[in-house]
Amino acid sequence: MNINLLNTSVTLESWITYSLVIIGCILLGLFLQWIIFSLIKLSNKRKPTVLKVQLLQHIKTPTIFLIPILFIFSSLSFLNINAIWGKVIESLIIINFSWLLIASINAVEEIIKQKFTVNNNTIVKERKVLTQLRFMKSLTIVIIITLAIATILWNIPSVRKLGTTILTSAGVIGIIAGVAAQKSIANLITGFQIAFTQPIKIDDEVVIEGEFGTVEDITLTYVVIKTWDWRRLVLPLNYFNDHAFVNWTFNSQELIGTVFFQVDYMFPIEEMRIKLLEVLKSDILWDKNIAELLVTNTDANTMELRATFSAENASNIWSLRCNVREKLIDFIQKNHPNTFPKTRFADLSKTLK
């Protein structure tokens, strides 16, 4: 009876010791994490930088868990605990370290994006970098998660033995997986092509299936197009290899817009040319580079006038075309209403006489 009481007492003392050590490790880890990020926060107040802001925003939360777990792991040599708990702690370290790596990648992405973005705009060269960065980020996160899962499983002896058995039939499994994932692999290869040959980039303005929109996101498997009315077109990456589409900002954002008018031969072209320049000068969307009015075609009844002008980007050129079209039609209505296209009938009675 006394021996049983003694064993119970020893066990109780051991659990109290383990609990105190683990609680101490957690508190020490949280205190160290608080000191580190307090110093970063203080330094950021004195001299703000994008790096410090991103560290506070992305890295702070993962370290709240990682640092205490590392202290607990370092105390395992002093604690005689079950091996299963040791494996659990090692798995938690792997998970939190992977989380920290992914958070770091997100922080780096934000730093680069803020470096390249000026007044919410990016030039073409910089958008190429952002597109490649977005694709590489997605691929890296997939690799980190895959390696983390593999490491956790490899760290468990029973699962490791199971893995050895599975590897003996890897050839058959590989063929089956390859056939099943054929489209996914094709999308991944297309993703590499898009990221580095770049027929489209983040923030490109495109016309796809008659829809005008902006490339909002490029992932490992699909592209998101935000249309002018805020709908989203979600297209698989293979679409851009198999179909033609219009990219208005492939090499540069500057564009030339045109508006066509069908008018009578009696219409005064020079007045229209002066009015076009007046309309463009009063519109902030015009970039003051190109302004031209030409007679581009004629037929038996009318002549075709083409107004040409330039703007900084596709959105501006679209709005500028609408403005020019509206104001020039108003000009014709008020000043030359009789010069709209008309059908003429010849009086053949005099000819017959």
Secondary structure, DSSP 8 states (H G I E B T S, - for coil): -HHHHHHHHHHHHHHHHHHHHHHHHHHHHHHHHHHHHHHHHHHHHHS--HHHHHIIIIIHHHHHHHHHHHHHHHTGGGS---HHHHHHHHHHHHHHHHHHHHHHHHHHHHHHHHHH-BTTB--HHHHHHHHHHHHHHHHHHHHHHHHHHHHHHHTSHHHHHHHHHHHTTHHHHHHHHHHHTHHHHHHHHHHHHHHHH-SS-TT-EEEETTEEEEEEEE-SSEEEEEETTS-EEEEETTHHHHS--EETTSS-S-EEEEEEEEE-TTS-HHHHHHHHHHHHHT-TTEEEEEEEEEEEEE-SS-EEEEEEEEESSHHHHHHHHHHHHHHHHHHHHHH-GGGS-------HHHHH-
